[in-house]
């Protein structure tokens, strides 16, 4: 199976390994795949077409995304302070 992940340049690339983090392209936010906030939006059908995936947090940050305040509160607070 091939997965589509975003790289540090924000461009998609194929991967044989699934992403460890999900994100929202328009909001430029990333979080855990089990984030309650993202799962709520997905259940309502408003999130899926803007969903992107990352191999790791470093890649998500380099692509210009910020951590989710709901599922990654410590990372979010650190991001606010930077």
N, C-alpha and C positions, 0 to 999 in steps of 0.2 A: 504494500500500500504506500502511496505517496501523499504526503501532507504539504500544505502550502503555508509557509511561515514568512514573517517579515524579517528582513535583515536590518543591520544597524543603519543602513542608508534609507530605510523605510520602503524598500522595494521587495516584492514577494520572490521567494525562491522555493524550489521543491526540496523536500526532506523525507528521508525514510523513517525518521524519528518524529513522533508527534510533539507539539509544543507543550511547554509546561505552564505557560501563562496565556490568558486571553485578554483581548483589549477591544476598544471601540475606536474605529478609525476617525470618526468626526470629533469625538470628545477628547481624543488623544490620552486616554486613560488605560492602564493595564491592571490586571489583578489575577487572583487565583481562579482556576477553572471552576471551583465550587463556590465562588462568591455569591452570597445570598442576593445582593443587589442585581448583579448581572443575570442570575437565574430568574429573578422576578420579571425583569424586562424581556428576557427570552421567552418566558411563558406567555407574556402578553403579545408577542410577535413583533415587537418594535426594535429589536436589537440585532437580529441574526444577519441582516444584509450588510451591516457595518462591522461585523465581528472579524477580528484578526487574531493571529496567534504568534507567540514568540518562543524561541528556544529557552531564553533565560531573562532575568531581570536586567542584566547589563545591556543586552541587545535592545530591549524595550526602551530603556533610558536613552541609549544612543540614537534611537529612531525618533526621539522627541516626545515620548509618552511619559506621563506621570503616574505614580502609584495610586491605587484606589484607596480612598479614605475609609471604606467600609471593611474590606478584607485584608488590607495591609496598613493598618493605622500607624504602626511605628515607622514604616518606610515613608508614609505620607507626611508625618510630622518632620522627619529628617529632610524630606524634599522641600517642605515649606521653609525650613531654616537655611536652605542652601542658596 
